[in-house]
Amino acid sequence: MEHEEQAERMERDADRMEEHSEQLGERIDEVESDWERKEKDASVPGARPDPGEEESVPGVNADEDIVSEEGGP
């Protein structure tokens, strides 16, 4: 009986974590869209990078080939 209860609890935990993961993914998409809109809006201070000075952040929107060469996901 104890194993069945533990299995049920683990299934509930997995379902909860999956739901949280989906919510987080949706939130990330919303933030990215918001930032892209702000980058295009000249009235938003600091959102537009200077031409040629856009920073590259490792792992963020990285090219798949580069990530795989570096041993990333």
C-alpha positions as CSV (number, residue, x, y, z in Angstrom):
1,M,0.0,0.0,0.0
2,E,2.8,2.4,0.8
3,H,4.3,2.0,-2.6
4,E,1.0,2.8,-4.3
5,E,0.6,6.0,-2.2
6,Q,4.2,7.0,-3.0
7,A,3.6,6.4,-6.7
8,E,0.4,8.4,-6.7
9,R,2.2,11.3,-4.9
10,M,5.1,11.2,-7.4
11,E,2.6,11.3,-10.3
12,R,0.9,14.3,-8.8
13,D,4.2,16.0,-8.3
14,A,5.2,15.3,-11.9
15,D,1.9,16.7,-13.2
16,R,2.4,19.8,-11.1
17,M,5.9,20.3,-12.3
18,E,4.8,19.8,-15.9
19,E,2.1,22.5,-15.4
20,H,4.6,24.9,-13.9
21,S,7.1,24.2,-16.7
22,E,4.4,25.0,-19.3
23,Q,3.5,28.2,-17.4
24,L,7.1,29.3,-17.3
25,G,7.5,28.6,-21.0
26,E,4.5,30.8,-21.7
27,R,5.9,33.6,-19.5
28,I,9.2,33.4,-21.2
29,D,7.5,33.7,-24.6
30,E,5.5,36.7,-23.4
31,V,8.6,38.5,-22.1
32,E,10.6,37.8,-25.3
33,S,7.7,39.2,-27.4
34,D,7.4,42.3,-25.1
35,W,11.2,42.9,-25.4
36,E,11.1,42.6,-29.2
37,R,8.3,45.1,-29.3
38,K,10.2,47.5,-27.1
39,E,13.4,47.1,-29.2
40,K,11.4,48.3,-32.2
41,D,9.9,51.3,-30.3
42,A,12.2,54.3,-30.4
43,S,10.4,55.9,-27.5
44,V,11.5,53.1,-25.1
45,P,14.8,54.3,-23.5
46,G,17.6,51.7,-23.4
47,A,15.7,49.1,-25.5
48,R,17.5,49.8,-28.7
49,P,21.1,48.7,-28.9
50,D,23.6,51.0,-30.6
51,P,24.3,49.8,-34.2
52,G,27.1,47.2,-34.2
53,E,27.3,47.1,-30.4
54,E,24.6,44.4,-29.7
55,E,26.0,42.1,-27.0
56,S,26.0,38.3,-27.5
57,V,25.0,36.4,-24.4
58,P,26.2,32.8,-24.5
59,G,23.4,30.3,-24.7
60,V,20.7,32.9,-25.4
61,N,19.3,32.5,-28.9
62,A,22.6,30.7,-29.8
63,D,23.2,29.0,-33.1
64,E,22.5,25.3,-32.7
65,D,25.9,24.4,-34.3
66,I,27.8,26.5,-31.8
67,V,26.0,25.1,-28.8
68,S,26.5,21.5,-29.9
69,E,30.2,22.2,-30.6
70,E,30.5,23.6,-27.1
71,G,28.8,20.6,-25.6
72,G,25.6,22.4,-24.7
73,P,22.1,21.0,-24.7
